[in-house]
Amino acid sequence: MAGKWNHTALLVIDMQKDFIHEDGLMLVNGGRAIVPNVTKAVQVARERGILVVWVVREHDPLGRDVEHFRRHLYAAGKVGPTVKGSVGAELVDGLVIKEGDYKLVKTRFSAFFATHLHSFLQGAGINKLVITGVQTPNCIRQTVFDAVALDYQSVSVIVDATAAATPEVHVANIFDMKNVGVATPTLLEWSKSDA
């Protein structure tokens, strides 16, 4: 069965403590609720032999590689969000990078922007992407729109393994992604699908 999934990758985006924990510096309110579903999606992917790609933000302690509108969060003397090596940059409990997985560090919303993700996926023979994580209007949406622009054959967003600050924002962004040909299964639907 694993053979049919060897052109698919699961992207797990920004499931880091600073985005998910209540005291996280960049808390996404809907993030905590999806942790079990993201964990399950990773489990299903591993069972199917799907490549798991952990996409994380890791920033310079001085904020030199952060978007301009966030640079004030890295002022002298304080640890900004998802600084490389900080607790906030760690994956939330229950999510573990295992041998054979791939970790990709990004510093912008899209996992493709100024990274080698596309060439890595091409080299691995990947043409189908399944997306999980936070948050829907920013890193999920930008990554998805870039994947569509790069002509990935299939792009799916698992609707109950992605989240935003509010359900309304989440639903609106899922609607926009559906309109550009993105599949939006639930975790259960994706887990039961055979392609």
Disulfide bonds with the S-S distance in Angstrom:
none
